[in-house]
């Protein structure tokens, strides 16, 4: 048996079990009745979001015709989409109630732990194998900081702030160059355009930066760390069960 191949299979299947698509789309852990309730919840989200988007689009068209300023309208439109995230949060909260978990982490952990136990039952890896061979291998794979430092996530973390600041500075320089002979109204327009564009860029940059966690699936290190954590919990549960069994035997 090749432990590296086995651990890779474990990692892939456990990550698949805890993926967003499996939890929110396929939801194999829900019975028929709960799946119907889930469909109603997300149907409510799509209907509310669709109606809001349509009304927001009408308001933005009217706002543009009133202001006559496309840049200001675009910036306002960025922030006007925030209520859609509120609808999403409400829908996800209702979904957690259907499942019986308070948070995404709790649900994901429960599913991943159940998958680990299923895989261990099917494999020939024993408890002693886990302690003596599997965990040391995972310690090595999970502490590979070199891979982590060269991941897409690390790259974008370093690059995104520089790009955003660079664009804002470049826009400011462009504005200075083109407003040396501008009238007061033109200068006001350029300054307002620069401020609006800067806020829009900062907003987009912040959203992208916060979404960098979604790049974790690219890194194997994250997956192996998850498997290691689950195995430690598995061994802990095994030891507790063994201790209870020994205490029970002493009583009789």
MARVOVO-45926 format. One record per residue (C-alpha): residue number from 0; residue in three letters; x, y, z. Coordinates in steps of 0.05 Angstrom, whole numbers. Layout:
<rs>
NUM/ALA/X/Y/Z
...
</rs>
This chain:
<rs>
0/UNK/0/0/0
1/UNK/27/68/-20
2/UNK/9/117/36
3/UNK/22/178/-7
4/UNK/-29/156/-59
5/UNK/-79/136/-5
6/UNK/-71/204/30
7/UNK/-80/240/-36
8/UNK/-145/203/-48
9/UNK/-167/219/22
10/UNK/-152/293/11
11/UNK/-189/296/-55
12/UNK/-252/260/-30
13/UNK/-255/299/35
14/UNK/-246/366/-2
15/UNK/-300/345/-51
16/UNK/-347/327/7
17/UNK/-336/396/39
18/UNK/-340/436/-25
19/UNK/-390/492/-34
20/UNK/-422/456/-93
21/UNK/-433/393/-52
22/UNK/-461/430/8
23/UNK/-506/482/-25
24/UNK/-522/451/-93
25/UNK/-522/375/-89
26/UNK/-535/369/-13
27/UNK/-534/293/-11
28/UNK/-540/295/66
29/UNK/-611/323/62
30/UNK/-673/280/56
31/UNK/-727/293/4
32/UNK/-768/339/50
33/UNK/-709/382/69
34/UNK/-686/387/-4
35/UNK/-754/416/-21
36/UNK/-746/467/35
37/UNK/-677/484/9
38/UNK/-703/496/-61
39/UNK/-757/543/-34
40/UNK/-705/582/5
41/UNK/-659/594/-54
42/UNK/-717/606/-101
43/UNK/-737/662/-54
44/UNK/-666/689/-58
45/UNK/-665/689/-135
46/UNK/-734/721/-140
47/UNK/-717/776/-90
48/UNK/-650/789/-122
49/UNK/-679/790/-192
50/UNK/-734/839/-172
51/UNK/-684/883/-135
52/UNK/-635/881/-193
53/UNK/-689/902/-242
54/UNK/-713/960/-198
55/UNK/-641/981/-184
56/UNK/-626/982/-259
57/UNK/-686/1028/-271
58/UNK/-663/1074/-214
59/UNK/-592/1076/-242
60/UNK/-617/1095/-312
61/UNK/-660/1150/-281
62/UNK/-601/1173/-238
63/UNK/-556/1177/-298
64/UNK/-607/1218/-337
65/UNK/-614/1265/-278
66/UNK/-539/1272/-260
67/UNK/-510/1264/-330
68/UNK/-448/1235/-298
69/UNK/-432/1163/-317
70/UNK/-374/1156/-267
71/UNK/-416/1177/-206
72/UNK/-472/1131/-229
73/UNK/-425/1071/-235
74/UNK/-396/1083/-165
75/UNK/-466/1088/-135
76/UNK/-487/1025/-172
77/UNK/-429/987/-139
78/UNK/-456/1003/-70
79/UNK/-529/994/-89
80/UNK/-517/919/-100
81/UNK/-500/909/-26
82/UNK/-572/890/-7
83/UNK/-565/828/-52
84/UNK/-511/803/-3
85/UNK/-562/814/53
86/UNK/-613/771/16
87/UNK/-559/718/7
88/UNK/-541/720/81
89/UNK/-614/711/101
90/UNK/-622/652/52
91/UNK/-558/618/77
92/UNK/-581/627/149
93/UNK/-647/594/134
94/UNK/-610/537/99
95/UNK/-567/526/161
96/UNK/-631/520/203
97/UNK/-657/467/155
98/UNK/-592/428/161
99/UNK/-588/437/236
100/UNK/-520/472/239
101/UNK/-506/543/262
102/UNK/-448/559/216
103/UNK/-416/537/150
104/UNK/-353/514/186
105/UNK/-393/467/232
106/UNK/-430/437/173
107/UNK/-368/429/131
108/UNK/-330/397/188
109/UNK/-386/348/203
110/UNK/-389/325/130
111/UNK/-313/320/123
112/UNK/-306/281/188
113/UNK/-361/233/167
114/UNK/-326/223/100
115/UNK/-260/209/135
116/UNK/-291/155/178
117/UNK/-323/124/116
118/UNK/-256/123/79
119/UNK/-219/93/139
120/UNK/-270/37/144
121/UNK/-259/20/71
122/UNK/-183/24/75
123/UNK/-133/-21/109
124/UNK/-102/36/150
125/UNK/-104/20/224
126/UNK/-101/66/284
127/UNK/-28/48/296
128/UNK/-13/63/222
129/UNK/-43/132/231
130/UNK/-1/147/293
131/UNK/65/118/267
132/UNK/64/133/192
133/UNK/6/175/168
134/UNK/11/234/215
135/UNK/86/244/205
136/UNK/75/245/129
137/UNK/19/296/138
138/UNK/63/338/183
139/UNK/113/343/126
140/UNK/61/357/72
141/UNK/22/406/115
142/UNK/83/447/133
143/UNK/108/458/63
144/UNK/114/534/69
145/UNK/152/537/3
146/UNK/90/514/-36
147/UNK/46/562/3
148/UNK/91/621/-10
149/UNK/89/608/-86
150/UNK/14/596/-89
151/UNK/-36/638/-130
152/UNK/-65/664/-64
153/UNK/1/691/-40
154/UNK/15/722/-108
155/UNK/-51/760/-111
156/UNK/-44/781/-38
157/UNK/21/816/-56
158/UNK/0/843/-124
159/UNK/-72/868/-114
160/UNK/-57/926/-65
161/UNK/0/950/-110
162/UNK/-43/949/-172
163/UNK/-100/987/-138
164/UNK/-54/1041/-110
165/UNK/-16/1045/-176
166/UNK/-79/1057/-217
167/UNK/-104/1110/-168
168/UNK/-36/1146/-170
169/UNK/-34/1141/-247
170/UNK/-104/1169/-252
171/UNK/-84/1227/-207
172/UNK/-22/1241/-249
173/UNK/-64/1239/-312
174/UNK/-113/1287/-282
175/UNK/-57/1336/-262
176/UNK/-28/1334/-332
177/UNK/-95/1348/-365
178/UNK/-121/1402/-318
179/UNK/-65/1453/-322
180/UNK/-106/1496/-370
181/UNK/-175/1471/-350
182/UNK/-232/1515/-327
183/UNK/-260/1511/-257
184/UNK/-319/1468/-279
185/UNK/-273/1420/-316
186/UNK/-226/1417/-256
187/UNK/-285/1401/-211
188/UNK/-307/1346/-259
189/UNK/-237/1315/-261
190/UNK/-230/1316/-185
191/UNK/-298/1285/-176
192/UNK/-284/1232/-229
193/UNK/-217/1215/-195
194/UNK/-249/1209/-126
195/UNK/-306/1166/-152
196/UNK/-259/1121/-192
197/UNK/-213/1114/-131
198/UNK/-271/1093/-86
199/UNK/-295/1043/-139
200/UNK/-225/1013/-146
201/UNK/-217/1008/-71
202/UNK/-284/974/-65
203/UNK/-269/924/-120
204/UNK/-199/912/-92
205/UNK/-227/899/-22
206/UNK/-279/850/-49
207/UNK/-227/812/-90
208/UNK/-178/811/-31
209/UNK/-232/783/15
210/UNK/-249/730/-37
211/UNK/-178/704/-39
212/UNK/-197/648/9
213/UNK/-232/615/-50
214/UNK/-162/603/-79
215/UNK/-148/553/-23
216/UNK/-172/496/-67
217/UNK/-111/507/-112
218/UNK/-63/491/-55
219/UNK/-53/419/-34
220/UNK/-24/443/33
221/UNK/-92/466/57
222/UNK/-124/399/40
223/UNK/-70/359/77
224/UNK/-77/404/138
225/UNK/-151/389/139
226/UNK/-139/314/135
227/UNK/-88/319/191
228/UNK/-136/357/236
229/UNK/-192/307/223
230/UNK/-146/248/238
231/UNK/-125/279/305
232/UNK/-199/287/323
233/UNK/-212/216/300
234/UNK/-156/189/345
235/UNK/-181/231/403
236/UNK/-252/203/395
237/UNK/-223/132/391
238/UNK/-183/142/456
239/UNK/-244/169/492
240/UNK/-286/110/469
241/UNK/-231/62/493
242/UNK/-226/97/561
243/UNK/-302/92/570
244/UNK/-299/18/551
245/UNK/-244/4/602
246/UNK/-282/42/657
247/UNK/-345/2/640
248/UNK/-307/-64/645
249/UNK/-278/-46/713
250/UNK/-348/-35/741
251/UNK/-365/-107/724
</rs>
